[in-house]
Amino acid sequence: MNYVLNILIFFEIYLILSLSLNVMLGYSGIVSLAHAAFYGIGAYVFSLLSVNFGIYYFPCIILGVMVSVILSYLISLASLKFKGDYFILVTLAFQIIVFSILYNWTKVTNGPYGISNIKRPELLGLNTNTLTGFSIYSTVITSIVIIFLTVILKSPFGRVLRAIRDNELAAISLGKNNIRFKMISVAAASGCAAIAGTIYASYITFIDPTSFTSNESILLLSMVIIGGSGNIKGSVIGALTLVIIPELLRFVSIPDSIAANLRMIIYGLLLIFLMILRPQGILGEYKFK
């Protein structure tokens, strides 16, 4: 039972990350390789405030989201200056910069040694120090994020995002401020990624920079592409697929070193297969270009 709850918690963390990245890719047409950076920013701001200053749990979450949203403005500015492959390179550069700061600014982040003794939340008497209690907490937070994203994406705001994604010039000709809509979508996605970071940090009670690398951003992008972009269902399938695959390999008599490489091979084959036969992913509506 503990094993199942552990998988559930990680699935919910990646579901939030996949859904939030889908807001940028599937609804706004913005391809980003910096999503793990916002994931890490949320985790680190939350952990530093909680451990070093003893600030209560939920204000730490709010501040982590705020910092992530403010820094997402840099990505928004880049989207105005760069398009296509150039923008992807800019987001990758942002990801590398954030990782370098987390790794080398040892006086603040403790560098490669990470931050430990991160406290778990106290929610209406719920004991989150147990797996059952924390799984309930993570499910509640994940449900809130899903409801929030569902509401905004099915609203007129979401319809405008899809219009900008499909034909930006047509949206502009109808009087839509594409810059403002893109900035809001990036901010919403970054804020949700920060929430996932706070869940991860409080669950593991330890973080270090290696959890927020460019490889993690590529994994998150793979989830959206494989599951399908442009709707909620695709993100659920993508997160479920790439969380379950590594766990299935545990039941096969394969050495850990080989299993890690095999996992990457499977990811690559899935991406190649889908790009050829179904570019929009398993349940997607938007064809990744």
GULUMMAR-186905 format. One line per 4 residues: number of its first residue (from 1); for each residue x, y, z of C-alpha. Coordinates in nm, 2 decimals, padded with zeros to 4 digits, m for minus. Last residue first. Layout:
% residues N
NUM = X:Y:Z ~ ...
% end
This chain:
% residues 289
289 = 00.53:02.13:m03.49 ~ 00.32:01.96:m03.22 ~ m00.02:01.88:m03.35 ~ m00.29:02.02:m03.12
285 = m00.58:01.81:m03.02 ~ m00.41:01.55:m02.81 ~ m00.52:01.21:m02.68 ~ m00.22:00.99:m02.77
281 = 00.00:01.26:m02.91 ~ m00.08:01.54:m03.16 ~ 00.19:01.41:m03.40 ~ 00.02:01.07:m03.44
277 = 00.20:00.83:m03.67 ~ 00.54:00.98:m03.72 ~ 00.58:01.21:m03.42 ~ 00.41:00.94:m03.21
273 = 00.66:00.66:m03.30 ~ 00.96:00.89:m03.26 ~ 00.84:01.02:m02.92 ~ 00.77:00.67:m02.80
269 = 01.10:00.54:m02.92 ~ 01.29:00.82:m02.74 ~ 01.10:00.76:m02.41 ~ 01.18:00.39:m02.44
265 = 01.54:00.46:m02.50 ~ 01.55:00.69:m02.20 ~ 01.40:00.41:m01.98 ~ 01.65:00.16:m02.12
261 = 01.94:00.39:m02.01 ~ 01.81:00.40:m01.65 ~ 01.74:00.02:m01.65 ~ 02.09:m00.05:m01.76
257 = 02.25:00.11:m01.46 ~ 01.98:m00.03:m01.23 ~ 02.05:m00.39:m01.34 ~ 01.76:m00.56:m01.52
253 = 01.55:m00.84:m01.37 ~ 01.22:m00.68:m01.45 ~ 00.98:m00.57:m01.17 ~ 01.16:m00.24:m01.13
249 = 01.11:m00.18:m01.50 ~ 00.74:m00.14:m01.44 ~ 00.82:00.15:m01.20 ~ 01.02:00.33:m01.47
245 = 00.72:00.30:m01.72 ~ 00.45:00.41:m01.47 ~ 00.56:00.77:m01.43 ~ 00.61:00.82:m01.80
241 = 00.27:00.68:m01.89 ~ 00.07:00.84:m01.61 ~ 00.21:01.19:m01.68 ~ 00.14:01.16:m02.05
237 = m00.21:01.01:m01.99 ~ m00.31:01.29:m01.75 ~ m00.16:01.56:m01.98 ~ m00.36:01.43:m02.27
233 = m00.68:01.43:m02.08 ~ m00.65:01.80:m01.99 ~ m00.66:01.93:m02.35 ~ m00.44:02.10:m02.62
229 = m00.14:01.87:m02.60 ~ m00.12:01.49:m02.62 ~ 00.00:01.23:m02.38 ~ 00.33:01.17:m02.57
225 = 00.39:01.54:m02.64 ~ 00.29:01.66:m02.29 ~ 00.49:01.40:m02.11 ~ 00.79:01.45:m02.34
221 = 00.79:01.82:m02.25 ~ 00.81:01.72:m01.88 ~ 01.10:01.48:m01.95 ~ 01.28:01.75:m02.14
217 = 01.24:01.99:m01.85 ~ 01.37:01.72:m01.62 ~ 01.68:01.67:m01.84 ~ 01.73:02.04:m01.83
213 = 01.79:02.00:m01.45 ~ 01.56:02.05:m01.15 ~ 01.61:01.74:m00.94 ~ 01.99:01.77:m00.96
209 = 01.97:02.11:m00.78 ~ 01.91:01.96:m00.43 ~ 01.60:01.90:m00.23 ~ 01.52:01.73:00.10
205 = 01.19:01.68:00.29 ~ 01.09:01.43:00.02 ~ 00.72:01.52:00.06 ~ 00.77:01.89:00.15
201 = 01.00:01.95:m00.14 ~ 00.79:01.77:m00.39 ~ 00.47:01.94:m00.28 ~ 00.64:02.28:m00.29
197 = 00.78:02.21:m00.64 ~ 00.44:02.12:m00.77 ~ 00.31:02.46:m00.65 ~ 00.60:02.62:m00.84
193 = 00.49:02.45:m01.16 ~ 00.14:02.59:m01.10 ~ 00.29:02.94:m01.08 ~ 00.50:02.89:m01.39
189 = 00.20:02.78:m01.59 ~ m00.02:03.07:m01.48 ~ 00.26:03.32:m01.55 ~ 00.32:03.18:m01.89
185 = m00.05:03.19:m01.97 ~ m00.08:03.55:m01.84 ~ 00.22:03.66:m02.05 ~ 00.07:03.50:m02.36
181 = m00.26:03.67:m02.31 ~ m00.10:04.01:m02.26 ~ 00.11:03.98:m02.57 ~ m00.17:03.85:m02.79
177 = m00.38:04.16:m02.72 ~ m00.70:04.05:m02.91 ~ m00.85:04.31:m03.14 ~ m00.99:04.07:m03.40
173 = m00.70:04.14:m03.63 ~ m00.47:04.03:m03.35 ~ m00.64:03.69:m03.34 ~ m00.61:03.65:m03.71
169 = m00.24:03.74:m03.70 ~ m00.18:03.48:m03.42 ~ m00.34:03.19:m03.61 ~ m00.36:02.86:m03.44
165 = m00.19:02.94:m03.11 ~ m00.35:03.29:m03.09 ~ m00.70:03.13:m03.14 ~ m00.62:02.86:m02.88
161 = m00.53:03.13:m02.63 ~ m00.85:03.32:m02.71 ~ m01.05:03.01:m02.64 ~ m00.88:02.97:m02.31
157 = m00.96:03.33:m02.20 ~ m01.32:03.28:m02.31 ~ m01.34:03.01:m02.04 ~ m01.26:02.64:m02.08
153 = m00.89:02.70:m02.02 ~ m00.95:02.92:m01.71 ~ m01.19:02.67:m01.54 ~ m00.99:02.36:m01.62
149 = m00.67:02.52:m01.49 ~ m00.83:02.61:m01.16 ~ m01.01:02.28:m01.12 ~ m00.68:02.09:m01.20
145 = m00.49:02.31:m00.95 ~ m00.75:02.25:m00.68 ~ m00.75:01.88:m00.74 ~ m00.37:01.86:m00.72
141 = m00.38:02.04:m00.38 ~ m00.64:01.80:m00.25 ~ m00.46:01.50:m00.39 ~ m00.13:01.62:m00.24
137 = m00.29:01.65:00.11 ~ m00.46:01.31:00.09 ~ m00.13:01.15:m00.02 ~ 00.04:01.33:00.27
133 = m00.20:01.18:00.52 ~ m00.17:00.82:00.38 ~ 00.21:00.84:00.36 ~ 00.23:00.95:00.72
129 = 00.39:01.27:00.83 ~ 00.10:01.45:00.67 ~ m00.11:01.41:00.99 ~ m00.43:01.60:00.91
125 = m00.53:01.83:01.20 ~ m00.68:02.09:00.97 ~ m00.37:02.09:00.75 ~ m00.03:02.09:00.90
121 = 00.23:02.08:00.62 ~ 00.56:01.89:00.60 ~ 00.88:02.05:00.72 ~ 01.20:02.06:00.52
117 = 01.48:01.90:00.73 ~ 01.72:01.92:00.44 ~ 01.84:02.17:00.18 ~ 02.09:02.07:m00.09
113 = 02.45:01.96:m00.06 ~ 02.51:02.04:m00.43 ~ 02.48:02.41:m00.35 ~ 02.38:02.51:00.00
109 = 02.11:02.73:m00.16 ~ 02.20:03.06:00.00 ~ 02.57:03.06:00.07 ~ 02.62:02.78:m00.19
105 = 02.52:03.00:m00.49 ~ 02.68:02.74:m00.72 ~ 02.42:02.47:m00.78 ~ 02.10:02.68:m00.75
101 = 02.25:02.96:m00.96 ~ 02.38:02.71:m01.22 ~ 02.03:02.54:m01.24 ~ 01.86:02.88:m01.29
97 = 02.11:02.98:m01.56 ~ 02.07:02.64:m01.74 ~ 01.69:02.67:m01.74 ~ 01.71:03.03:m01.87
93 = 01.95:02.91:m02.15 ~ 01.70:02.64:m02.24 ~ 01.42:02.90:m02.25 ~ 01.63:03.11:m02.49
89 = 01.71:02.81:m02.71 ~ 01.34:02.73:m02.74 ~ 01.28:03.10:m02.84 ~ 01.54:03.07:m03.11
85 = 01.37:02.75:m03.24 ~ 01.04:02.92:m03.30 ~ 01.02:03.29:m03.22 ~ 01.23:03.54:m03.04
81 = 01.17:03.90:m02.92 ~ 00.82:03.89:m02.78 ~ 00.86:03.53:m02.64 ~ 01.18:03.65:m02.47
77 = 00.97:03.91:m02.27 ~ 00.74:03.64:m02.16 ~ 01.03:03.42:m02.05 ~ 01.16:03.70:m01.84
73 = 00.82:03.77:m01.69 ~ 00.83:03.41:m01.57 ~ 01.06:03.55:m01.29 ~ 00.76:03.73:m01.14
69 = 00.54:03.42:m01.15 ~ 00.81:03.20:m00.99 ~ 00.86:03.45:m00.71 ~ 00.49:03.47:m00.65
65 = 00.44:03.10:m00.65 ~ 00.72:03.06:m00.39 ~ 00.57:03.34:m00.18 ~ 00.23:03.17:m00.18
61 = 00.38:02.83:m00.09 ~ 00.58:02.98:00.19 ~ 00.26:03.16:00.32 ~ 00.11:02.81:00.33
57 = 00.37:02.64:00.54 ~ 00.44:02.89:00.82 ~ 00.76:03.09:00.81 ~ 01.04:02.93:01.01
53 = 01.30:03.17:00.86 ~ 01.58:02.93:00.75 ~ 01.38:02.60:00.70 ~ 01.04:02.73:00.58
49 = 01.17:03.03:00.38 ~ 01.45:02.84:00.22 ~ 01.23:02.54:00.14 ~ 00.94:02.74:m00.02
45 = 01.18:02.95:m00.22 ~ 01.37:02.63:m00.32 ~ 01.07:02.42:m00.43 ~ 00.91:02.71:m00.62
41 = 01.23:02.80:m00.80 ~ 01.29:02.43:m00.88 ~ 00.95:02.38:m01.06 ~ 01.01:02.72:m01.23
37 = 01.34:02.58:m01.36 ~ 01.19:02.25:m01.45 ~ 00.96:02.44:m01.69 ~ 01.26:02.59:m01.87
33 = 01.25:02.39:m02.20 ~ 00.95:02.59:m02.33 ~ 00.75:02.56:m02.65 ~ 00.48:02.83:m02.66
29 = 00.18:02.74:m02.88 ~ m00.06:02.91:m02.63 ~ m00.30:02.63:m02.56 ~ m00.10:02.31:m02.61
25 = 00.24:02.44:m02.54 ~ 00.20:02.70:m02.26 ~ m00.11:02.56:m02.09 ~ 00.04:02.21:m02.15
21 = 00.33:02.30:m01.93 ~ 00.09:02.36:m01.65 ~ m00.09:02.03:m01.71 ~ 00.24:01.83:m01.73
17 = 00.38:01.99:m01.41 ~ 00.05:01.93:m01.22 ~ 00.04:01.58:m01.34 ~ 00.41:01.53:m01.25
13 = 00.34:01.61:m00.89 ~ 00.02:01.40:m00.89 ~ 00.21:01.10:m01.03 ~ 00.48:01.14:m00.77
9 = 00.21:01.13:m00.49 ~ 00.03:00.83:m00.65 ~ 00.36:00.64:m00.69 ~ 00.43:00.68:m00.31
5 = 00.07:00.58:m00.23 ~ 00.11:00.26:m00.43 ~ 00.44:00.17:m00.26 ~ 00.28:00.24:00.08
1 = 00.00:00.00:00.00
% end
